[in-house]
Amino acid sequence: MNKEIEIRKAKLSDIPAITRIEVESSNTPWSAKAITYDVTQNEKAYVIVADKNGEKVGYADVWIIGGEAQINNIAVLEEYRGKGIGDAMLSHLIEVSKTKDCRLITLEVRRSNKAAISMYEKHGFITVGIRREYYKDNNEDALLMNKDI
């Protein structure tokens, strides 16, 4: 991955950029209010940003509850996709989960998102189920993926 990328914990001043990344990346984006809550108040949330020369180009959000980590979002601006940024953020989330004594990491991913599925499988995630019609924008199924750690 490009050495110009810094991955760090998100802060209040990152919220406008995170919101922009979320809106660009998702058909059903989280609101700025929800993102703000996770960054500033939700003690179970750990939100990171990928920063390239001062520009926020990606972010990820994980909730750590009861020995499990639930990855909610990993998003990268379109022009930066395919450059290892999502991969680096996922690696970071896995390491954070280990330090928080998690035994399991879970996530849902659109069945059609082959690039993300491939990235998750590369990191040892396996498909353990299907959530039928999980995505409300088009009723697409989600694959439920887990990684034991």
N, C-alpha and C positions, 0 to 999 in steps of 0.2 A: 504494500500500500504506500501511497505517496507520503513522504515524511512531513509534508506541509500540513497534514491533518492532525489536529489536536482533539482528543475526546475527553470531555470533562463533564462534571455534574452541572446541570442547568441551574440558572439563577433567574430572578425576576426579570432582569433586563433582556433575557433571551426569549421571553414569551411571544412578542410580536413575530419574531423570526420563526419560532417553532410553529406558531399558528399558521403562518404563510406556507411552511413546508407541509403541514397537515392538510391544509385546504388544497394545495396543488397535488398531493399524493393520494387522496382518498375520495371515493364517491360519497362517503358518509363521514365527513371529518368531525373530529372532536371539536367542541366549542373552545374559544379562548378562555372561558370561565372554567371549564373542566381541566384544561391544561394548566391554568393558573393554580387551581386547587392542588393538582399533583405536584407542581414545582414548589409551592410555598407552604402547603398545609398538610397534605396527606403523608403521614409518617410512614405508611406502608409503601409509598411510591418512591422510586429512584428513577429520575429522568436525566438523560445525558444529551449533550449536543456534540456534533462533529463540526469543528470550526476549521475553515481553510482561509488563512490569511485574513482573519477578521470577519469572514462571511460564514454564517451558519448554513451548512449545506445538508445537514441531516440531524435527526434526533431519534431517540428511542425512550420508551417508557415501560417499566416493569414494576409490578407490585410484588412485594415479598410478604407472605402471610403464612404462618404456621409451618415453616420449614419447606415451603414451596415458593417458586418464583413463577409468576404469570406474565409473560411478555405480551403487552397490550399493543404496542406500536413500534415498528421500525420503519422510518421513512427517510428517503434521500431525494433531494431536488433532482428533477429529471435529467438535467445536463450533467450531473455528477454520478449518475447510476452506472454500474458496471466497472467502477474504478476501485472496488474493494472497501468502500466506506461502510456499507451495510454490514459487510463481513467483519470489519474491525469493531463496529458497535456491538454486534452480536458476541464477539469474543470478550469484549469488555463486560457485557451483561452476565456472561457465564462466569467470569472471574469474580464479579461482585456477588453473584449468587452463592458461590463457594465460600466467600468470606462471611456471608450472612448465615452460614450453616444450612443452606437449602439442600434437600435431598433430590429434588425434582424440579425441572423447568418445563412449563407447559406453554402452548400457544395455539391459536387458531390462524389458519391461512386460507385464503381463497383457493379453491381447487384449481383455478385457471392460472394462478401465479407461479408458473414453473420456475422462474428465476429464484424466487424466495424459497420455494420448496427445495430446490437444489442446494441453496446456501445452508438451509437448516440441516439437510441430510449430511452435508459435508462436515457439519459440527456435531454429528452423532444423534440428531433428533430422528425419531421414528414415528410413523403414522400409527396412531392407536385407535382412531375412530373417525367418524364423520358427524358433523353437526348439520343436519338437513336444513336447507333454506335459511342458513344463519345470517347471510347478508341481506338486509331488507331492501336495498336499492334494486336488486335484480333477483332475489331469492336464490342466489348461488350457495352451494354447499361450502362448508369450511372443513378442511382436514384438521383434526385435533392431533397435534404432535407433542411428544414428550422426549425429554432427555434426562436420564438418571445421572446424578453427579455425586 
